[in-house]
């Protein structure tokens, strides 16, 4: 064994630059693969850490129009526990933002309103307080450890009273460990679910009112498919068949990854991105291993006599395979050490890029077991072909100087180069397509003016003084107009299939988004009224029942002239006063949904302020803060720029694009590293031939063409194979978007030219260097 190690280190030291290329390429490939796999594992692990994770299910409402939606009726959870013995527990939750105050300190918090069963079902342990009773009282509250420290500092929060919305006193009954980053349930504060009716005007509990999330715990061994069949039509049975949506149970461990639904089954979502980048990780590792294989087999002539001598003195093939695999494994271990250093250095940047909190978790035994397995697989993958190739040399031929060479020997190496560049081409094309798709969606007209527009969460104090706030902001010159809305312009909080209109088909169950606005809405947010007028309760008192339709709603309802038409929603009859141009409130990659925009009288949650662009932005915000401090003193002044809020819609695709771009660049770099090493080795092996050719009159161009021609042929073959594969994969990815780019031919032309230029630059450097070397040095030994 010691003898093997001595030979291995001697070969590594002797090969110099080729060992650096081998180890460096493998280290970069392994580091990139590890980073991607850390992210893949983090995404896969969402909500799998709960002790009862295999028994926990999310209740999903499915309809053919919108697929599966996690918001269901408040009545559904209790109905499941009361009527189905397989369901042992249930918890309804609602996620919101609220202001909590203690003394002079006021903090905005992400809150979760949950039934007591939530703490029994999910593993969010309390460090203080009793989980069985912590949220049974409607006026109790549980704080996460970090929020408790922000609110109370070093003071013990247990038993203290906190004011919610500056008017509802609640008592701290528990302190919880902070929820981990790999969970859907991210919150600072937990309230009892029944406290929601006191906090908000949520209306009556109805089967057709989908405004809550529900989770159930099943008996171990439950046949979930059979239970799904039993509960499938539970909503229809309780609405006399009016609601034909389907109730489905989805494992909690899958709800982060599977968000797209077809035919009552979860079929896609973030899992598609996970699969994509798992494939990218494998491709990068494969490219790095190909470098290793190619450089080792290219150096076969140098190792040939060693193999011949060993075989003559009695070495068997398996012992040679063992030696070469050991060499490969040692190189892999050295590369792995460098790859860990690279991972540690790059992890903060990677976390920032992906907006995650990944850690290398060096203290975890499972990490090291996985890492050792990773090294073994990589070492075997990288060293298997060179080991069997080198050990197959015939000793008689080798010692006579006849080494297996020529076209047959080079064929596997050429195939590996083609495979390597094919992978790189696919990644380059995919990166370009992803960026074009993002730009295409970003260039889509949002339908409203986001410039100089800010959003504030509407507090009860703002609501009480909204007329005064509006007048003071406009008179101060800080704002041009002010309005209130139900939800942000970037989110739809409410929809219904029960909207009625003249001539509606009773079988039409298309959900229609509900949106409520105040006077001055179109002026403030810059939507376009294409027919009729805006809602204006000051000029038209009857506008408390006025309604705007968007263009998609007019199309759905089939109105030729919608002005004056009556729309029935719940128990209220609305009259249409105008039509607003479609604006994007949900995904910019999907068609705009039908929407009704109701006037004052509904619930408002947001305050929009159109700032005066003539003034300095800082001065405008200072004046807005001054007014808010006067009329809403018990709430912190926090705002969002609407253009930034809208830009977050592209965050996932931008992260995907950035990740694809970085790793496509790495794939190209690793491929070029191998190409550089091979071209350098080829030039070194042919230095006498090149010297003789120069003496006989060959020009620098002739020599350069001689060396680069073979590589360019291989790269061209890669282009021919890679472009159809890239086209097919990109087409498959784009199919997930209703609003998408068309695949233009020029994308693949750019990819092909870019690949050829990269290969030319990489190989050309070594070719020109060899062509300009003094031929006397190469042939003087002859």
C-alpha positions in Angstrom: 0.0 0.0 0.0 2.8 2.4 0.9 4.5 1.5 -2.4 1.3 2.4 -4.3 1.1 5.7 -2.5 4.7 6.5 -3.2 4.2 5.9 -7.0 0.9 7.9 -7.0 2.5 11.0 -5.4 5.6 10.7 -7.7 3.3 10.6 -10.8 1.3 13.6 -9.5 4.5 15.6 -8.9 6.0 14.6 -12.2 2.9 15.6 -14.3 2.9 19.1 -12.9 0.4 21.3 -14.8 -1.7 18.3 -15.8 -2.1 17.3 -12.2 -3.1 20.8 -11.4 -5.7 20.8 -14.2 -6.9 17.3 -13.1 -7.3 18.2 -9.4 -8.5 21.8 -10.1 -11.2 20.7 -12.6 -12.3 17.9 -10.3 -12.4 20.2 -7.2 -14.4 22.9 -9.0 -16.8 20.3 -10.4 -17.2 18.7 -6.9 -17.7 22.0 -5.2 -20.4 23.1 -7.7 -22.1 19.8 -7.3 -22.0 20.0 -3.5 -23.5 23.5 -3.5 -26.4 22.4 -5.8 -27.0 19.3 -3.8 -27.1 21.3 -0.5 -29.8 23.5 -2.1 -31.7 20.5 -3.6 -31.7 18.7 -0.2 -32.8 21.9 1.6 -35.8 22.2 -0.8 -36.6 18.5 -0.6 -36.5 18.6 3.3 -39.3 21.2 3.6 -41.6 20.2 6.5 -40.1 16.7 6.6 -38.6 17.3 10.0 -41.9 17.0 11.9 -42.1 13.8 14.0 -45.5 13.0 12.5 -44.7 14.2 9.0 -45.8 10.9 7.4 -49.2 11.3 9.0 -49.7 15.0 8.2 -51.7 16.2 5.2 -52.8 19.5 3.7 -56.4 19.8 2.7 -56.6 21.0 -0.9 -59.6 22.4 -2.8 -59.4 21.4 -6.5 -61.3 22.7 -9.5 -60.5 22.3 -13.2 -60.2 26.1 -13.8 -57.4 26.8 -11.3 -56.2 23.4 -10.2 -55.4 22.7 -6.6 -55.7 25.6 -4.0 -54.8 25.3 -0.3 -57.5 27.7 0.8 -60.6 25.9 1.9 -63.7 26.5 4.0 -63.4 27.0 7.8 -66.0 24.4 8.3 -64.0 21.6 6.5 -61.5 20.8 9.3 -64.1 20.2 12.0 -66.3 18.2 9.5 -63.4 15.9 8.7 -62.6 15.2 12.4 -66.3 14.7 13.3 -67.2 12.3 10.4 -64.0 10.4 9.5 -62.4 8.2 12.1 -59.2 8.1 10.1 -58.7 11.8 10.8 -57.4 12.0 14.4 -56.7 15.7 14.6 -57.0 18.9 12.5 -55.8 22.4 12.6 -56.9 25.5 10.7 -54.4 28.3 10.2 -54.3 31.8 8.7 -51.1 33.7 7.9 -51.1 37.5 8.2 -49.1 40.6 9.4 -50.0 42.5 12.5 -48.6 45.1 14.9 -47.7 44.1 18.4 -46.9 46.6 21.1 -45.4 46.5 24.6 -44.8 49.8 26.4 -43.2 52.2 23.9 -42.0 49.4 21.6 -44.1 48.6 18.6 -43.2 45.9 16.1 -44.8 44.5 12.9 -44.9 40.7 13.0 -45.7 37.8 10.7 -48.4 36.1 12.6 -50.1 32.7 12.4 -53.6 32.1 13.7 -53.9 28.4 14.5 -56.2 25.9 16.2 -54.7 24.1 19.3 -54.2 21.0 17.2 -51.4 22.7 15.3 -49.0 22.4 18.3 -50.0 18.7 18.7 -49.5 17.9 15.1 -46.4 19.9 14.1 -42.9 19.8 15.7 -42.6 23.5 16.8 -41.4 22.9 20.4 -42.1 25.4 23.2 -39.1 26.2 25.4 -41.5 27.8 27.9 -45.2 27.3 28.5 -47.5 24.2 28.0 -48.2 23.4 24.4 -51.5 21.7 25.4 -52.9 25.0 26.7 -50.8 27.7 25.2 -53.3 28.8 22.5 -56.6 27.5 24.0 -57.6 30.9 25.5 -58.6 33.4 22.7 -56.5 36.1 24.2 -53.2 34.1 24.6 -50.2 34.5 22.4 -47.0 32.5 21.8 -43.8 34.2 20.7 -40.8 32.8 18.8 -37.5 33.2 20.7 -36.1 35.8 18.3 -39.3 37.9 18.4 -39.4 37.7 22.2 -35.8 39.1 22.4 -36.7 41.9 20.0 -39.8 42.8 22.0 -38.6 42.3 25.6 -34.8 42.2 25.5 -33.6 40.4 28.5 -36.9 40.7 30.3 -38.9 37.5 30.9 -42.0 37.7 28.6 -44.1 35.0 30.2 -47.3 36.4 31.6 -46.7 39.8 30.1 -49.5 41.7 28.2 -49.1 42.7 24.6 -51.4 45.0 22.6 -52.4 43.8 19.2 -53.5 46.5 16.7 -53.0 48.9 19.6 -56.3 47.9 21.2 -56.5 44.1 21.9 -54.7 42.9 25.0 -53.2 39.4 24.9 -51.1 37.4 27.4 -47.9 35.7 26.6 -48.4 32.0 27.4 -45.5 30.4 25.6 -42.0 30.9 24.0 -41.3 28.8 20.9 -38.0 27.9 19.2 -37.7 29.8 15.9 -39.2 27.8 13.0 -36.4 26.5 10.8 -35.9 27.9 7.4 -37.0 24.8 5.5 -40.7 25.1 6.5 -43.7 26.7 4.9 -44.9 28.0 8.3 -42.7 31.1 8.9 -44.0 33.4 11.6 -43.0 35.5 14.6 -46.1 35.2 16.7 -48.9 32.6 17.1 -52.5 33.4 18.1 -55.5 31.1 18.7 -57.5 30.7 15.5 -60.7 31.9 17.2 -59.1 35.3 17.9 -59.4 36.0 14.1 -63.1 36.8 14.4 -62.2 39.5 16.9 -59.3 40.9 14.9 -61.0 40.9 11.5 -64.4 41.3 9.9 -64.3 37.8 8.3 -68.1 37.2 7.9 -69.9 34.0 8.7 -68.6 30.5 8.5 -69.8 29.2 5.1 -68.9 26.2 3.0 -68.4 28.4 -0.1 -66.1 30.8 1.8 -62.5 29.6 1.1 -60.3 31.7 3.4 -58.3 29.3 5.5 -55.7 26.6 5.4 -56.5 23.3 7.0 -54.2 20.4 8.0 -55.1 17.0 9.3 -53.4 14.1 11.1 -54.3 10.6 9.9 -54.2 7.3 11.8 -51.0 5.4 11.0 -51.6 2.9 8.1 -54.6 4.9 6.7 -55.3 4.1 3.1 -55.1 7.7 1.8 -56.4 6.9 -1.7 -59.6 5.4 -0.2 -60.0 8.3 2.2 -59.6 10.8 -0.7 -62.4 9.0 -2.5 -64.6 9.3 0.6 -64.1 13.0 1.2 -63.9 13.9 -2.5 -67.4 15.5 -2.7 -67.8 16.6 0.9 -68.2 20.3 -0.1 -70.8 19.5 -2.8 -72.8 17.5 -0.3 -72.9 20.4 2.1 -73.8 23.0 -0.6 -76.6 20.9 -2.3 -74.4 20.3 -5.3 -73.8 24.0 -6.1 -70.1 23.7 -5.4 -68.5 21.0 -7.6 -65.0 21.5 -6.3 -63.1 18.4 -5.1 -61.4 17.9 -1.7 -58.0 16.2 -1.8 -55.4 15.4 0.9 -51.8 16.2 0.0 -48.9 15.1 2.1 -47.4 18.0 4.0 -43.9 16.8 3.0 -44.9 17.5 -0.7 -46.8 20.8 -0.5 -43.7 22.9 -1.0 -42.6 20.9 -4.1 -45.9 20.2 -5.8 -48.0 23.3 -6.4 -49.3 22.5 -9.9 -52.3 20.3 -10.3 -54.0 18.4 -13.2 -56.8 15.8 -13.1 -56.9 16.0 -9.3 -53.3 15.1 -8.9 -50.2 17.2 -8.0 -48.0 17.1 -11.0 -45.4 19.8 -10.8 -44.1 23.0 -9.3 -40.8 23.7 -7.6 -40.0 19.9 -8.0 -39.4 20.6 -11.6 -36.6 23.1 -10.8 -35.2 20.6 -8.3 -35.0 17.9 -10.9 -33.5 20.4 -13.4 -30.7 21.4 -11.0 -30.1 17.9 -9.8 -29.5 17.1 -13.5 -27.2 20.2 -13.8 -25.2 19.0 -10.8 -24.7 15.5 -12.3 -23.7 17.1 -15.7 -21.1 19.3 -14.0 -19.7 16.4 -12.1 -19.7 14.3 -15.3 -17.8 17.1 -17.2 -15.2 17.2 -14.4 -14.8 13.4 -14.5 -14.5 13.5 -18.3 -11.5 15.8 -17.9 -9.9 13.3 -15.6 -10.6 10.4 -18.0 -9.3 12.3 -21.0 -6.1 13.5 -19.5 -5.3 10.1 -18.0 -5.9 8.2 -21.2 -4.1 10.9 -23.3 -1.0 10.3 -21.1 -1.3 6.6 -21.7 2.0 6.4 -23.7 3.9 7.8 -20.7 2.4 5.1 -18.5 2.5 2.3 -21.1 6.1 1.0 -20.4 5.3 1.1 -16.6 2.3 -1.2 -17.3 4.4 -3.4 -19.6 7.2 -3.9 -17.1 4.7 -4.6 -14.3 2.9 -7.2 -16.3 6.2 -8.9 -17.3 7.3 -9.2 -13.7 4.0 -10.9 -12.8 1.4 -8.1 -12.1 -2.1 -9.2 -12.8 -4.7 -7.0 -14.5 -6.8 -6.7 -11.3 -3.7 -5.4 -9.3 -3.1 -2.8 -12.0 -6.8 -1.8 -12.0 -6.5 -1.5 -8.2 -3.4 0.7 -8.5 -5.0 3.1 -11.1 -8.3 3.2 -9.1 -6.3 4.0 -6.0 -4.5 6.8 -7.9 -7.9 8.1 -9.0 -9.3 7.9 -5.5 -6.3 9.8 -4.0 -6.6 12.5 -6.6 -10.4 12.7 -5.8 -9.6 12.9 -2.1 -7.2 15.8 -2.7 -9.8 17.4 -5.0 -12.4 16.9 -2.3 -10.4 18.7 0.3 -10.1 21.7 -2.0 -13.8 21.4 -2.9 -14.7 21.7 0.8 -12.6 24.9 1.0 -14.3 26.2 -2.1 -17.8 25.4 -0.7 -17.0 27.2 2.6 -15.7 30.2 0.7 -18.6 30.3 -1.8 -21.5 29.4 0.5 -22.3 33.0 1.8 -22.4 34.2 -1.8 -24.6 31.2 -2.8 -27.0 31.8 0.1 -27.3 35.4 -1.0 -27.9 34.4 -4.6 -30.6 31.8 -3.6 -32.0 33.7 -0.6 -31.5 30.7 1.6 -29.7 29.8 4.8 -27.8 26.7 3.8 -25.0 25.4 5.9 -22.4 22.7 5.3 -23.3 21.0 8.5 -19.8 19.7 9.2 -20.9 18.4 12.7 -23.5 16.0 11.3 -22.4 12.4 10.9 -24.8 12.0 8.0 -23.1 14.8 6.1 -19.7 13.0 6.4 -21.2 9.7 5.4 -22.8 11.3 2.3 -19.5 13.1 1.6 -17.5 9.9 1.8 -20.0 8.2 -0.5 -19.7 11.2 -2.9 -15.9 10.8 -3.0 -16.1 7.1 -3.7 -18.6 7.5 -6.5 -16.7 10.4 -8.0 -13.4 8.5 -7.7 -14.8 5.4 -9.3 -16.6 7.4 -12.0 -13.4 9.4 -12.9 -11.0 6.5 -12.6 -12.8 3.5 -14.0 -12.2 4.0 -17.7 -8.5 5.0 -17.4 -7.9 2.1 -15.0 -9.3 -0.5 -17.4 -7.8 1.2 -20.4 -4.3 1.4 -19.1 -4.3 -2.1 -17.6 -5.3 -3.6 -21.0 -2.0 -2.8 -22.7 -0.2 -5.9 -24.1 3.3 -6.0 -22.5 5.0 -7.5 -25.6 3.8 -4.7 -27.8 4.4 -2.0 -25.3 8.0 -3.1 -24.6 8.7 -3.2 -28.4 7.5 0.4 -28.6 4.1 -0.4 -30.2 1.6 1.4 -28.0 -2.1 1.2 -28.7 -2.6 4.5 -30.4 -4.1 6.1 -33.5 -7.8 6.5 -34.3 -9.1 3.5 -32.3 -7.3 4.6 -29.1 -8.5 8.2 -29.5 -12.1 7.3 -30.3 -13.3 7.0 -26.6 -11.5 10.3 -25.8 -13.1 12.1 -28.7 -16.5 10.7 -27.6 -16.0 12.1 -24.1 -15.0 15.5 -25.5 -18.2 15.5 -27.6 -20.3 14.5 -24.5 -18.6 17.2 -22.4 -19.3 20.0 -24.8 -22.8 18.8 -25.6 -23.6 19.2 -21.9 -22.0 22.7 -21.9 -24.0 23.7 -25.0 -27.3 22.6 -23.4 -26.5 24.6 -20.3 -25.6 27.8 -22.3 -28.8 27.6 -24.4 -30.9 27.0 -21.3 -29.4 30.0 -19.5 -30.1 32.3 -22.5 -33.7 31.0 -22.7 -34.3 31.5 -19.0 -33.1 35.1 -19.2 -35.2 35.8 -22.3 -38.3 34.4 -20.6 -37.7 36.6 -17.5 -37.2 39.7 -19.7 -40.3 38.8 -21.7 -42.5 38.7 -18.6 -40.9 41.8 -17.1 -41.6 43.6 -20.4 -45.3 42.8 -20.2 -47.4 45.8 -19.4 -48.6 45.4 -15.8 -51.6 47.6 -16.5 -50.9 50.2 -13.8 -48.3 52.8 -13.0 -45.8 51.6 -10.3 -43.6 54.7 -10.4 -43.6 56.8 -7.2 -46.2 54.5 -5.7 -45.9 53.3 -2.1 -47.9 50.8 -0.1 -48.7 50.8 3.6 -50.6 48.2 5.6 -53.8 50.0 6.6 -54.1 50.3 10.4 -57.4 50.9 12.2 -56.1 54.3 13.2 -55.4 55.2 9.6 -58.8 53.9 8.6 -60.5 56.1 11.1 -58.7 59.2 9.9 -58.3 58.4 6.2 -60.1 61.6 5.0 -57.8 63.7 7.1 -54.7 61.8 6.1 -55.6 62.1 2.4 -56.2 65.9 2.7 -53.0 66.5 4.6 -50.8 64.4 2.3 -52.1 66.1 -0.8 -52.0 69.7 0.7 -48.4 69.2 1.9 -47.4 68.5 -1.7 -45.9 65.1 -0.7 -48.7 63.1 -2.5 -50.7 63.5 -5.6 -53.5 61.2 -4.5 -54.3 58.5 -1.9 -56.6 55.5 -1.9 -57.5 52.3 -0.1 -57.7 48.7 -1.5 -58.6 45.3 -0.2 -55.2 43.7 -0.9 -52.0 44.8 -2.6 -52.0 45.3 -6.3 -49.7 42.3 -6.5 -51.9 39.8 -4.7 -55.5 38.6 -4.9 -56.9 37.7 -1.6 -60.5 36.8 -2.5 -62.3 35.0 -5.3 -65.6 33.2 -5.9 -67.3 31.0 -8.4 -70.7 32.2 -7.1 -70.7 35.6 -8.9 -74.0 36.0 -10.8 -74.9 38.0 -13.9 -77.6 38.1 -16.6 -77.5 35.1 -18.8 -75.0 33.1 -16.8 -74.8 29.4 -17.5 -75.6 27.6 -14.2 -72.8 25.1 -15.0 -70.2 27.9 -15.3 -68.1 27.7 -12.1 -65.2 29.9 -13.3 -63.8 31.7 -10.2 -63.9 35.5 -10.3 -61.4 37.5 -8.3 -63.0 40.0 -5.9 -61.2 43.3 -5.3 -62.4 46.3 -3.3 -61.2 49.9 -3.8 -61.9 53.4 -2.5 -62.5 56.7 -4.3 -59.5 57.8 -6.4 -58.2 54.3 -7.0 -57.6 54.6 -10.8 -56.0 58.0 -10.4 -53.6 56.8 -7.6 -52.5 53.5 -9.1 -52.7 54.5 -12.7 -55.1 51.8 -14.1 -56.9 52.7 -17.3 -60.7 53.0 -17.5 -61.5 51.9 -21.0 -65.3 52.3 -20.7 -67.6 54.2 -18.3 -66.0 55.9 -15.3 -64.2 55.2 -12.0 -66.0 54.7 -8.7 -66.5 58.0 -6.9 -68.7 57.9 -3.8 -68.2 61.6 -3.2 -69.8 62.6 -6.5 -72.2 59.6 -6.8 -73.5 58.4 -3.4 -74.9 55.3 -5.0 -71.4 54.2 -5.8 -71.3 52.3 -2.5 -72.8 49.5 -4.7 -70.8 50.4 -7.8 -68.6 47.9 -9.6 -65.9 47.9 -12.2 -65.2 44.9 -14.4 -61.9 44.1 -15.9 -61.7 43.2 -19.6 -61.4 39.5 -18.8 -64.6 39.6 -16.8 -66.5 41.4 -19.6 -65.4 38.6 -22.0 -66.4 35.9 -19.5 -69.8 37.4 -18.9 -70.4 38.1 -22.6 -71.6 41.7 -22.3 -71.6 43.9 -25.4 -72.2 47.0 -23.3 -71.6 46.2 -19.6 -72.4 49.7 -18.3 -75.5 49.5 -16.1 -75.5 45.7 -15.9 -76.3 44.1 -12.5 -73.9 41.7 -10.8 -75.0 39.6 -7.9 -72.4 38.7 -5.3 -73.6 37.0 -2.1 -76.7 38.9 -1.0 -75.7 42.2 -2.6 -76.6 43.6 -6.1 -74.0 45.7 -7.7 -74.3 47.9 -10.8 -71.4 48.2 -13.3 -70.2 51.8 -13.8 -67.0 51.1 -15.8 -64.5 48.7 -17.3 -60.9 48.7 -16.4 -58.1 47.5 -18.6 -56.7 44.2 -17.5 -53.9 44.6 -15.0 -51.6 41.9 -13.5 -52.4 41.0 -10.0 -51.2 37.4 -9.9 -48.5 35.8 -12.0 -47.0 37.8 -14.9 -46.5 34.4 -16.7 -50.2 33.6 -16.7 -53.4 35.2 -18.3 -55.2 37.8 -16.3 -58.2 36.3 -14.5 -61.7 37.8 -14.5 -62.1 40.4 -11.8 -64.9 42.5 -10.2 -63.7 45.7 -8.5 -66.2 46.8 -5.9 -66.5 50.3 -4.4 -66.3 51.4 -0.7 -68.1 49.2 1.7 -65.8 46.2 1.6 -62.9 45.4 3.8 -59.7 47.5 3.2 -56.2 46.3 4.1 -53.9 48.6 2.2 -53.2 52.3 1.8 -51.7 53.5 -1.5 -50.0 56.8 -1.9 -48.9 58.3 -5.2 -45.9 60.5 -4.3 -45.2 63.8 -6.0 -42.4 63.1 -8.4 -41.5 66.8 -8.5 -40.1 66.6 -5.0 -37.2 64.8 -3.5 -38.2 61.2 -2.6 -36.6 61.5 0.9 -38.6 64.7 1.6 -41.8 63.1 0.4 -41.3 60.1 2.7 -40.4 62.3 5.7 -43.7 64.2 5.2 -45.7 61.0 4.9 -44.1 59.6 8.1 -44.9 62.9 9.9 -48.6 62.6 8.9 -48.8 58.9 9.8 -47.1 59.5 13.2 -49.8 62.1 13.9 -52.8 60.0 13.0 -51.5 56.5 13.6 -49.1 56.9 16.5 -49.4 53.4 17.9 -48.1 51.7 14.7 -44.6 51.7 13.3 -44.2 53.5 10.0 -43.3 50.9 7.4 -43.9 51.0 3.6 -43.1 49.2 0.4 -42.3 50.6 -3.0 -44.8 49.0 -5.4 -42.2 48.6 -8.2 -40.0 46.6 -5.9 -43.0 44.6 -4.7 -43.9 43.7 -8.3 -40.3 42.8 -9.1 -40.5 40.1 -6.4 -42.8 38.2 -8.7 -39.8 37.4 -10.9 -37.6 36.4 -7.9 -37.8 32.6 -8.4 -37.1 32.7 -12.1 -34.3 35.2 -11.6 -32.7 32.9 -9.1 -33.1 30.0 -11.4 -31.6 32.1 -14.2 -28.7 33.3 -12.1 -28.0 29.7 -10.9 -28.2 28.4 -14.4 -25.8 31.2 -15.6 -23.2 30.5 -13.0 -23.2 26.8 -13.4 -23.3 27.0 -17.2 -20.2 29.2 -16.9 -18.6 26.7 -14.6 -19.4 23.9 -17.0 -17.8 25.8 -19.9 -14.8 26.7 -17.7 -14.2 23.0 -16.7 -14.7 21.9 -20.3 -12.1 24.5 -21.4 -9.8 23.4 -18.7 -9.8 19.9 -20.0 -9.5 21.1 -23.6 -6.6 23.3 -22.6 -4.8 20.3 -20.9 -5.5 18.0 -23.9 -4.3 20.5 -26.5 -1.2 21.2 -24.4 -0.4 17.5 -24.1 -1.0 17.0 -27.8 1.3 19.9 -28.7 3.9 18.5 -26.3 3.7 15.0 -27.8 3.9 16.3 -31.4 6.6 18.9 -30.8 9.2 17.0 -33.0 6.6 16.6 -35.8 5.8 20.3 -35.5 9.5 21.2 -35.6 10.1 19.1 -38.7 7.1 20.7 -40.4 8.4 24.2 -39.7 11.8 23.3 -41.0 10.1 22.0 -44.2 8.3 25.4 -44.6 5.0 25.1 -42.7 3.7 28.5 -41.6 2.3 29.4 -38.1 -1.2 29.3 -39.6 -0.6 25.8 -41.0 0.6 24.5 -37.6 -2.2 26.2 -35.7 -4.8 24.8 -38.1 -3.3 21.3 -37.8 -3.7 21.3 -34.0 -7.1 23.1 -33.8 -8.8 21.2 -36.7 -9.4 18.0 -34.8 -10.8 19.8 -31.7 -13.1 22.0 -33.8 -14.5 19.0 -35.6 -15.4 17.5 -32.2 -17.0 20.7 -31.0 -19.0 20.9 -34.2 -20.3 17.4 -33.5 -21.2 18.6 -30.0 -23.2 21.5 -31.5 -25.1 19.2 -33.9 -26.1 16.9 -31.0 -26.5 19.6 -28.3 -28.7 22.0 -30.0 -31.7 19.6 -30.7 -31.4 18.4 -27.1 -31.4 21.9 -25.8 -34.3 22.9 -28.0 -36.4 19.9 -26.7 -35.5 20.6 -23.0 -36.2 24.3 -23.2 -39.5 23.7 -25.0 -40.5 21.3 -22.2 -39.6 24.0 -19.6 -41.5 26.8 -21.3 -44.6 24.6 -21.5 -45.1 25.4 -17.8 -45.8 29.1 -18.7 -48.9 30.4 -20.4 -47.2 33.7 -21.3 -43.9 32.6 -22.8 -41.3 33.4 -25.5 -41.1 31.6 -28.8 -37.8 29.8 -29.4 -36.0 31.8 -32.1 -33.4 30.2 -34.3 -30.8 32.9 -33.5 -30.5 31.7 -29.9 -28.9 28.5 -31.1 -26.8 30.3 -33.7 -25.4 32.4 -30.9 -24.8 29.3 -28.7 -23.0 27.6 -31.6 -20.8 30.6 -32.4 -20.0 31.1 -28.7 -19.0 27.5 -28.3 -16.7 27.6 -31.3 -15.1 30.9 -30.2 -14.5 29.5 -26.7 -12.9 26.3 -28.1 -10.8 28.3 -30.6 -9.5 30.6 -27.9 -8.7 27.6 -25.6 -7.0 25.4 -28.1 -5.6 28.3 -30.2 -3.5 29.5 -27.3 -1.6 26.2 -27.1 -1.5 25.8 -30.9 0.1 29.2 -31.5 2.5 28.6 -28.6 3.6 25.3 -30.2 3.7 26.9 -33.7 6.0 29.7 -32.6 8.4 27.5 -30.7 12.0 27.4 -32.1 12.0 24.1 -34.1 15.7 23.6 -33.3 14.8 22.9 -29.6 12.3 20.2 -30.7 14.5 18.3 -33.2 18.0 18.8 -31.9 18.0 15.4 -30.2 17.7 13.8 -33.6 
